[in-house]
Amino acid sequence: MTATATPAQLVTSRGSVTPTATVTRPVRGTGGPAVGRPGTAGLLVLGSCTSLQVGAALAMRLFPVTGAPGATLLRLGLAAALLLGVARPRLRGWQASQWRAVGLYGISLAGTNGFFYAALARLPLGTAVTIQFLGPLTLAAVLSRRWRDACCVLLAVAGVLTLGLTGSGDGGAGHALDMAGVGLVLVSAAFWTLYIVAGSRAGAAVPGRGGLAVAMAIGAVVLLPFGAHGAWQVAGRPHLLLIALGVGVLASFVPYTLELAAMRRAPRRVFGILLSLEPAVATLAGLLLLGQRTGPVAVAAIAVVILASAGATLTARTPPSA
């Protein structure tokens, strides 16, 4: 069975991209398709978004010692070790096409996370997450070729441009955004687009979480030349090692697990709308954990991007079942 990506999936996918299979899996031994439980799914998605952003905020505490590349390497490397231990993929017998799909998936993981963490060293957390959403939104509109999705992308671009012009203010005073940081997060958004396409193919080529685990390990290997020196700085520092482990668990292992559970309990469209709240969660995490205040205009701009993402998900067409 070949998974078909829809705009709803493209806007929201971040973990193992196999929603076509997971949405119809039996739940709790019922033997039938997953029953929609939007309340439970909402809590799971909220937990996923919160865990992801807390992990990102925690990673920023490593930056003064490891740098952004070192923190990214620790995140992917430790998360890969955990997932490999849980999934235990049977690599013997993998075909060349499977390795190519998973390899491209791993490269996209390295690019998405590496450039995003580099941007976090220059941009507030909520701002970076908001700009990064342009990647999947644009891909959704390109593949959809419907004017409604194009309007959602234009709405999101307007929100991001407003955010860029007004900056992210402390209270009411706006400060111009770091253009290098904006460029880095836009590159991350481009890699996120590649990640979605590569993840769909890897999810179809390798069942279960084995493909994601191996892809994370490949991503860590790709980042070795850039982050090895920084990651080595945590050696012999138990408190930094504990933070690094927390980043791997909170920013990768927990979110992917919760999102997979949420997709089994709610329709993809509901799941997508819930996940569209991520920029708001990131902004709140930046305020509470990092003291990053956001001005009212910037908050309005982030809300516009959330509406655009939710709109693209809400108007997405569900593909016919295979």
Number of C-alpha atoms within 10 A of each C-alpha: 8 13 18 17 21 19 28 27 25 27 27 25 26 19 21 22 28 26 22 21 17 20 22 17 19 15 16 8 7 10 9 11 14 19 16 17 15 17 11 14 24 19 14 23 26 21 15 26 29 20 23 26 27 23 25 26 22 21 28 22 16 24 19 11 16 24 22 27 26 28 32 35 31 30 28 31 24 23 27 25 15 18 23 19 12 12 15 13 18 8 12 6 7 11 10 9 12 18 18 15 22 27 21 21 28 29 23 27 29 29 23 25 24 28 22 30 28 22 27 24 15 17 24 25 27 28 29 25 24 25 25 26 30 26 23 29 29 24 22 28 24 14 13 17 10 13 10 15 27 19 15 25 27 18 20 27 21 15 26 24 14 17 25 20 14 18 23 26 20 14 11 13 13 18 15 12 19 14 13 13 21 21 14 23 32 22 20 30 27 21 25 29 26 22 29 27 22 23 29 24 24 29 28 21 21 18 14 17 22 23 29 28 28 24 27 31 26 24 28 27 19 17 22 19 12 17 22 18 14 23 24 13 16 21 10 9 9 10 10 17 17 12 18 28 20 20 30 29 22 25 26 26 24 18 25 22 15 20 24 21 18 29 29 24 28 22 19 25 22 21 25 27 22 22 25 24 20 24 26 20 22 25 23 20 24 22 16 13 12 16 12 19 19 24 18 16 19 24 20 14 24 26 18 21 29 24 19 26 30 24 21 29 30 17 15 22 13 14 11 6 7 8
